[in-house]
């Protein structure tokens, strides 16, 4: 069955907007795990706009031995004051999975996958370094991306499908074309020996349709919609609602 990894970045956004320690990222992660989430995801950015390196270390202590820890980040971003670099963070906390994302400082959120024709040679030694640490490596990829075979050739274990276009189409009332694109890319990845994750703008309204339409999704990473829904319904009940949707899709 597909695993739910809860992204707690937005909890850190709220905390940082006021300063201090509230709301607590650790308390949010604990509530998600108690409710049954299979993992916790964070995306520490160099500008520290939400999750900070100290959060990465604290969450590693909380999650370790209980669930999967998934660190997302741009492997090309150099270290800077207060940010040691993505690979250094992975080396320090040894998460089960590192999801590599080609996001720049100017992006409000991740909005595209890697161009493997351009990026594969730069990624290859970084993927090898991460795997030598015992960390599974996933590459953030657009549905319909060309040259997917390069992901397997450079040593990645999985891809994470960027589902923003699917979510937008679903909200507009017809996601059939985007769903087919996601399904075709998932099948191609699986034929190359790659596992398939998915994430970005997935929510309760569109997750079931996505999982019923895309074969063999191993993991979904969900943060923005889930934390927004939890403001109304509570974090534990919201996580359990997602798990019910996943279970229902798996019984199709």
N, C-alpha and C positions, 0 to 999 in steps of 0.2 A: 504494500500500500504506500502511496505517496506520503512522504514525511513533511510535516509543517515546521518550518524554522521561522521564528518570530523575530523580526527586525525591530530593535528598540531605539533606533536613531531618533525618532520623533520625541521620545521621552526626554532625551538629552537636549533637543531643541528647546523644549519648554523650560527645562532647568536653566539652560544657558541664557535664556531671554530675561531671567530675573536675577541670576547669580545664586550662589549658595548651592545647596545639595538637593533641593526638592523641585519637581518630583524625582524620586530616586530611580536611577537606571537599574540598580541592583534589585530593588523591590519589584520593579516591573518584570524583569527577567525571571525572578523567583516565582511570581504569580503565574507567568506563562508556563513555566515548567511544571508547577503543581497542577495546572489545568490540563496537562498532557502534551504540550508542545514537545516535539522531538529534537529541537535545536534552537539556538539563539544566534542571530546574525547581527553584526555591526559593520559599519562602513566608516572607519576613521579617515577623515580627509586632512590634508596638510594644513588647511586653514582652521581646523578644529571648530568648525561651525556647529557641530553637534557632539558626536562621540570623540572623546579625547584619549590620548595614549594611556592615561591613568585608568580610564574606564575599561580599556582593553585588558589591562592586567587584572583589575578587580573582577571583571566578568569571567576571565579565565579561571580564577579561583572558585567562583560560584558554580560555573557550568561543568568544570572538570570532573569526569567520572560519572556524570549524570545524564548528559545529552551531548549532541554534536555542537561544536563551536565553529562558526563559519565567519571568517574575516574577509570582507570585501575591500578592494582598493586598487589604485592605479600603480602597477609595479614600476612605471617609468618616472613617477614623481620623485624628485630628489629630496633628501632630508632638508629640514629647515628648523629654525628655532622652535623647540617644543615638540617637533615631529621627527622621529628618527628614521623615517622611511618605512614603506609597507613591508619589505622583506625583513627588515630588522624587527618589526613587531611580530611577524610570523615566527621568526627564529626564537624570539623571547618567550612566546606563549604556546607555540606548537599546537595550533588549532587542528581539528580533524580535516577542515577544508579551507582552502584559500580560493576565493573567487576573484579573478583578475578582471578589472573593469577599466576601459580607456576613457576615464572622465577627467576633464580639466578643471582648474580652479573656477573658471567662469561659468561652469554649468550649475544650474540650480539643482538638478538631479541627473542621474545617469540617463542618457537618452539615445545611445547607439552602442552597437557592439564593435568588436575589433574588425579591422580590415586586414585579413591574414596575408594577403599578397604583399602588403606594406610592412606588417608588424611581426611576421613569423620569425624572422631571423633575430630580432631583438628579444622576442619572447622566449626563444628556445633555451638559452642559458639560464634565464630566470625560472622557467618551469623546472628545469633540472635541479636548480638550487633548492626550490621549494619541495620537490619530491624527495630530495636527499634528507630533508628534515622530517620525513614521514607524513607529510601533509598532502592530501588529495587536492588536485588542481582542477578548477573549473574556469572556463573562459566565457565571458559575457558576449553573446553573439546575436545578431539580428536574425529573425526568421527569413529564410530565403537567401542567406548570405552565401556567396560563392566560395570556392576553395576550402570547403569544410574539411577536406581530407588533410589539410595542413595542420589542423588542430590535433589530429591523431598523430601525425608525423612528428610534431614537435614535442610530444609526450604528455599532452593534457589527458586527464582522466574523464572529464565531463565538459559539457557546455551548459551554460544557463541561457535559455531563450529569453530575449528581451520582449516582454509581452505588452509593452505600452501601446503599440498600434492595434493589437487585438482588443485591449480594454477600451480604447477610444471607439473602435468600430462597434463593439458590443453595446456601448452606451448610446451610440447613434441608431441602433436597431438592427444592424445586419453585420455580423462578424464572420459570415461564412467564408469569405475569401481569406481573411487573416487567419482564421482557424485552420483552413486547409494549408496555408503556407507554414504555419507552426507545425502541423502534423507531418508535412513532407520533410521539413528540416529535422524533426525528431527522428523520423525513420531513417534518414540519411546518416545522421550521427550514430544511431544504433548499429547500422550496417557497417560502420567504420570502427566499432568497438567502443564508442564513447557513450557514457551515461548522459541522461538529459535531466537538467533542473530547469526551473522557470521562475521568473519574477519580474515585477514592476507593474504597478496599478492593478494587480489582482485583488479582488475583494469578494465578499459574499455573493454579490449579484452576478459575477461572471466566472467564479472559480469552478463551479460544477460543470458548466458547459465546456470550459477549457479542458478539464480532466477527462470528460467523456469523449472529447474530440481529438485529443492528442495522446498517442499511445505511450505507455511506459514511463511517465514522468516520475522520477525518483524523489524529487524534493521541490517544494515551493517555498520561496522566501517572501514573506509578506510583512510589511510594516505600516506604510502610510494609511491605507484603508483600515487595517485592523486596529491601529491605535485610535484613529478617528471614531470608529464604531464603538470602541471600548469607553470613550468618553460618555456615551449614553447608556451603555449596557453593562459596563464593568469588564475588566480585562479577562478574568476567569471565564465568565459566560461567553465572551466573544471568542476566545480560543476554542472553547468546547463547540461552539457553533461551526467554526471552520473545520474542526475535526469530524463533525457529523457530515458536513458537505463532502469532505474527502472520502469518508467511509461510504457514503451513498454513491459517489461516482465510481468507486471501486467495485460496487455490486452490480454495475450495469450489465 
